[in-house]
Amino acid sequence: MHRLLSGALSVETLTIPIRGLPARLAGSVIVQLSDFHFDGVRLSDSLLAKTIERVEAINPDLIALTGDFVTDDPQPIYELARRIKQLPSRYGAIAVLGNHDIQVPGAQAIVTEALEQANIPVLWNQVIKPFGDGFPVIGFADYWSKEFDPQELNQIDPAVPRLVLSHNPDTAALLADWRVDLQLSGHTHGGQVYIPGLGTGPEVWQKIRRGVPRIIRNQIPFLSDRCFRVVRHWQWCRGLHWVGDNQLYVNRGLGTYFPGRFLCSPELTVLTLVPA
């Protein structure tokens, strides 16, 4: 996507307090990347190169990849995996899949294979411990796969803090009954459009569409029911939120759909963990 439609890369830096974080992990840095949509159109080569350059300069402890690596064709994942496999990090990179990574028949196996060949484990309702026992990471199946299973959190002692990777931020509502010290999600592209004083594009369009008969609004791309099935909780479509006692961070993604982004630039997130 041309830079005029996507904007320049934005590096968002946050400090995240974690209750019970082991002292040895204080100051640990996690980089989150999401929604690449790597197909030569929705993510420019120059933006990807710039993102890789910035991650190399940060040299984080862990890289969290929160889904939608491809769009309609899974084959570009091999080139993307080749590009990101050398990203430096103390504990490596961990991935979960998004809805686009599973919607084409065979895509889930292809994307998973390519990433794991690049030494990037793809979690599907699994717990791993790159930081050790004191701060496990759980990665969930994509919400739209119908295999998302919050019961997997029962594997972890409730007294132990944990990091959750889940592509769709709507899952935060389902996880509110469990301890989730930090959930990292993507999926929404931040709404792609932000209108100062009014909110994200979808929030504004939601208000407009209420007064438009369904038979008419479904003929208008940005007002259609199909558009608003992307996510239920548009209020969580970007940035840091509290969902009950849990923290949710939603990355705006790197890829861009037509008609482009406005005041909603593609994002690389840098999260520094500190004891609460």
For each residue, the residues with C-beta under 8 A, 3 or more apart:
1: 5 6 41 42 43 44 255 256 260
2: 5 6 44
3: 6 7 8 44 46 47
4: 260
5: 1 2 256 258 259 260 261
6: 1 2 3 44 47 256 260 261 265 266
7: 3 10 261 264 265 266
8: 3 265 266
9: 47 50 51 54 254 265 266 267 268
10: 7 252 265 266 267 268
11: 54 267 268 269 270
12: 267 268 269 270
13: 270 272
14: 240 249 269 270 271 272
15: 271 272 274
16: 182 247 249 271 272 273 274
17: 274 275 276
18: 21 135 161 181 182 273 274 275 276
19: 161 181 275 276
20: 159 160 161 275 276
21: 18 25 26 134 135 161 181 273 274 275 276
22: 25 26 131 132 134 135
23: 26 275
24: 134
25: 21 22 28 131 134 135 273
26: 21 22 23 273 274 275
27: 272 273 274
28: 25 61 62 131 272 273
29: 58 60 61 62 270 271 272 273
30: 60 61 62 63 64 163 184 270 271 273
31: 55 58 60 62 63 64 89 268 269 270 271
32: 63 64 65 66 184 249 251 268 269 271
33: 36 51 55 63 64 65 66 84 251 254 268 269
34: 65 66 67 68 98 167 184 185 186 187 251 252 253 254 267
35: 66 67 68 98 186 187 189 251 253 254 255
36: 33 43 48 68 69 70 80 253 254 255
37: 42 43 68 69 70 71 100 253 254 255 256 257
38: 42 43 48 69 70 71 76 77 79 80 255
39: 42 43 70 71 72 73 76
40: 45 76
41: 1
42: 1 37 38 39 71 255 256 257
43: 1 36 37 38 39 47 48 254 255 256
44: 1 2 3 6 47 48
45: 40 48 49
46: 3 49 50
47: 3 6 9 43 44 50 51 254 266
48: 36 38 43 44 45 51 52 80 83 254
49: 45 46 52 53
50: 9 46 47 53 54
51: 9 33 47 48 54 55 254 266 268
52: 48 49 55 56 83 84 87
53: 49 50 56 57
54: 9 11 50 51 57 58 268
55: 31 33 51 52 58 60 63 87 88 268
56: 52 53 59 87 88
57: 53 54
58: 29 31 54 55 270
59: 56 88 89
60: 29 30 31 55 63 88 89 90 270
61: 28 29 30 89 90 91 131
62: 28 29 30 31 89 90 91 92 93 94 130 131 137
63: 30 31 32 33 55 60 87 89 92 93 94
64: 30 31 32 33 93 94 95 163 165 184
65: 32 33 34 69 84 93 94 95 96 115 120
66: 32 33 34 35 95 96 98 165 166 167 184 185 186 251
67: 34 35 95 96 97 98 99 100 101 142 167 186 187
68: 34 35 36 37 71 98 99 100 101 167 186 187 253 255
69: 36 37 38 65 77 80 95 97 98 100 101 111 115
70: 36 37 38 39 73 74 75 76 77 80 100 101 107 111
71: 37 38 39 42 68 100 255
72: 39 100 104
73: 39 70 76 104
74: 70 77 101 104 106 107 110 111
75: 70 78 110
76: 38 39 40 70 73 79 80
77: 38 69 70 74 80 81 110 111 114 115
78: 75 81 82 114
79: 38 76 82 83
80: 36 38 48 69 70 76 77 83 84 114
81: 77 78 84 85 114 115 117 118 120
82: 78 79 85 118
83: 48 52 79 80
84: 33 52 65 80 81 87 93 118 120
85: 81 82 118 119 120
86:
87: 52 55 56 63 84 93
88: 55 56 59 60
89: 31 59 60 61 62 63 92 93
90: 60 61 62
91: 61 62 130 131
92: 62 63 89 119 120 130
93: 62 63 64 65 84 87 89 119 120
94: 62 63 64 65 120 121 123 128 130 137 139 165
95: 64 65 66 67 69 115 120 121 122 123 139 165
96: 65 66 67 122 123 124 139 140 141 142 165 166 167
97: 67 69 101 102 108 111 112 122 124 141 142 167
98: 34 35 66 67 68 69 101 102 142 167 168 186 187
99: 67 68 102 103 142 143 144 145 167 168 187
100: 37 67 68 69 70 71 72 103 107
101: 67 68 69 70 74 97 98 107 108 111 142
102: 97 98 99 107 108 111 142 144 145
103: 99 100 107 144
104: 72 73 74 107
105:
106: 74 109 110
107: 70 74 100 101 102 103 104 110 111
108: 97 101 102 111 112
109: 106 112 113
110: 74 75 77 106 107 113 114
111: 69 70 74 77 97 101 102 107 108 114 115 122
112: 97 108 109 115 116 122
113: 109 110 116 117
114: 77 78 80 81 110 111 117 118
115: 65 69 77 81 95 111 112 118 120 121 122
116: 112 113 119 120 121 122
117: 81 113 114
118: 81 82 84 85 114 115
119: 85 92 93 116
120: 65 81 84 85 92 93 94 95 115 116
121: 94 95 115 116 128
122: 95 96 97 111 112 115 116 139
123: 94 95 96 126 128 137 138 139 140 165
124: 96 97 139 140 141 147
125: 138 139 140 141 147 148 149 152
126: 123 138 139 152
127: 136 137 138 152 155 156
128: 94 121 123 136 137 138 139
129: 132 133 135 136 137
130: 62 91 92 94 137
131: 22 25 28 61 62 91 134 135 136 137
132: 22 129 135
133: 129 136 160
134: 21 22 24 25 131 160 161
135: 18 21 22 25 129 131 132 160 161 162 163
136: 127 128 129 131 133 156 160 162 163
137: 62 94 123 127 128 129 130 131 162 163 164 165
138: 123 125 126 127 128 152 153 155 156 162 163 164 165
139: 94 95 96 122 123 124 125 126 128 164 165 166
140: 96 123 124 125 143 148 149 150 152 164 165 166 167 171
141: 96 97 124 125 145 147 148 149
142: 67 96 97 98 99 101 102 145 147 148 167 168
143: 99 140 148 166 167 168 170 171
144: 99 102 103 168
145: 99 102 141 142 148
146:
147: 124 125 141 142
148: 125 140 141 142 143 145 166 171 174
149: 125 140 141 152
150: 140 153 171 174 175 177 178
151: 154
152: 125 126 127 138 140 149 155
153: 138 150 156 162 164 175 178 179 180
154: 151 178
155: 127 138 152
156: 127 136 138 153 160 162 179
157: 160
158: 179
159: 20
160: 20 133 134 135 136 156 157
161: 18 19 20 21 134 135 179 181
162: 135 136 137 138 153 156 179 180 181
163: 30 64 135 136 137 138 181 182 183 184
164: 137 138 139 140 153 175 180 182 183 184
165: 64 66 94 95 96 123 137 138 139 140 183 184 185
166: 66 96 139 140 143 148 169 171 172 175 183 184 185
167: 34 66 67 68 96 97 98 99 140 142 143 185 186 187
168: 98 99 142 143 144 171 185 187 231
169: 166 172 183 185 186 187 188 231 233 236 237 248 250
170: 143 173 174 231 232 233 236
171: 140 143 148 150 166 168 174 175 183 185
172: 166 169 175 176 180 183 185 233 236 241 243 246 248
173: 170 176 232 233 243
174: 148 150 170 171
175: 150 153 164 166 171 172 178 180 183 243 246
176: 172 173 243 244 245 246
177: 150
178: 150 153 154 175 246
179: 153 156 158 161 162 245 246
180: 153 162 164 172 175 183 246 247 248
181: 18 19 21 161 162 163 246 247
182: 16 18 163 164 247 248 249 271 273
183: 163 164 165 166 169 171 172 175 180 243 246 247 248 249
184: 30 32 34 64 66 163 164 165 166 249 251 269 271
185: 34 66 165 166 167 168 169 171 172 236 248 249 250 251
186: 34 35 66 67 68 98 167 169 189 250 251 252 253
187: 34 35 67 68 98 99 167 168 169 230 231 250 253
188: 169 191 230 231 234 236 237 238 250 252 253
189: 35 186 192 252 253 255 256 257 261 264
190: 194 200 237 238 250 252 253 261 264 267
191: 188 194 200 201 202 203 234 237 238 264
192: 189 201 256 257 260 261 262 264
193: 200 201 261 262 263 264
194: 190 191 199 200 201 238 262 263 264
195: 198 199 200 201 204 262 263
196: 263
197:
198: 195 203 204
199: 194 195 203 204
200: 190 191 193 194 195 203 204 234 237 238 264
201: 191 192 193 194 195 204 205 222 262
202: 191 205 206 227 228 230 234 237
203: 191 198 199 200 206 207 234 235
204: 195 198 199 200 201 207 208
205: 201 202 208 209 222 223 227
206: 202 203 209 210 228 234
207: 203 204 210
208: 204 205 211 212 223
209: 205 206 212 217 223 228
210: 206 207
211: 208
212: 208 209 216 217 220 223
213: 216 217
214: 217 218 225
215: 218 219
216: 212 213 219 220
217: 209 212 213 214 220 223 224 225
218: 214 215 223 224 225 226
219: 215 216 224
220: 212 216 217 223 224
221: 224 227
222: 201 205 227
223: 205 208 209 212 217 218 220 227
224: 217 218 219 220 221 227 228
225: 214 217 218 228 229
226: 218 229
227: 202 205 221 222 223 224 230
228: 202 206 209 224 225
229: 225 226
230: 187 188 202 227
231: 168 169 170 187 188 234 236 237
232: 170 173
233: 169 170 172 173 236 237
234: 188 191 200 202 203 206 231 237
235: 203 241
236: 169 170 172 185 188 231 233 241 243 248 250
237: 169 188 190 191 200 202 231 233 234 250
238: 188 190 191 194 200 250 252 264
239: 249 250
240: 14 247 248 249
241: 172 235 236 247 248 249 250
242: 245 246 247 248
243: 172 173 175 176 183 236 246 247 248
244: 176
245: 176 179 242
246: 172 175 176 178 179 180 181 183 242 243
247: 16 180 181 182 183 240 241 242 243
248: 169 172 180 182 183 185 236 240 241 242 243
249: 14 16 32 182 183 184 185 239 240 241 269 271
250: 169 185 186 187 188 190 236 237 238 239 241
251: 32 33 34 35 66 184 185 186 267 269
252: 10 34 186 188 189 190 238 264 265 266 267
253: 34 35 36 37 68 186 187 188 189 190 266 267
254: 9 33 34 35 36 37 43 47 48 51 266 267 268
255: 1 35 36 37 38 42 43 68 71 189 266
256: 1 5 6 37 42 43 189 192 260 261 266
257: 37 42 189 192 260
258: 5
259: 5
260: 1 4 5 6 192 256 257
261: 5 6 7 189 190 192 193 256 264 265 266
262: 192 193 194 195 201
263: 193 194 195 196
264: 7 189 190 191 192 193 194 200 238 252 261
265: 6 7 8 9 10 252 261
266: 6 7 8 9 10 47 51 252 253 254 255 256 261
267: 9 10 11 12 34 190 251 252 253 254
268: 9 10 11 12 31 32 33 51 54 55 254
269: 11 12 14 31 32 33 184 249 251
270: 11 12 13 14 29 30 31 58 60
271: 14 15 16 29 30 31 32 182 184 249
272: 13 14 15 16 27 28 29
273: 16 18 21 25 26 27 28 29 30 182
274: 15 16 17 18 21 26 27
275: 17 18 19 20 21 23 26
276: 17 18 19 20 21
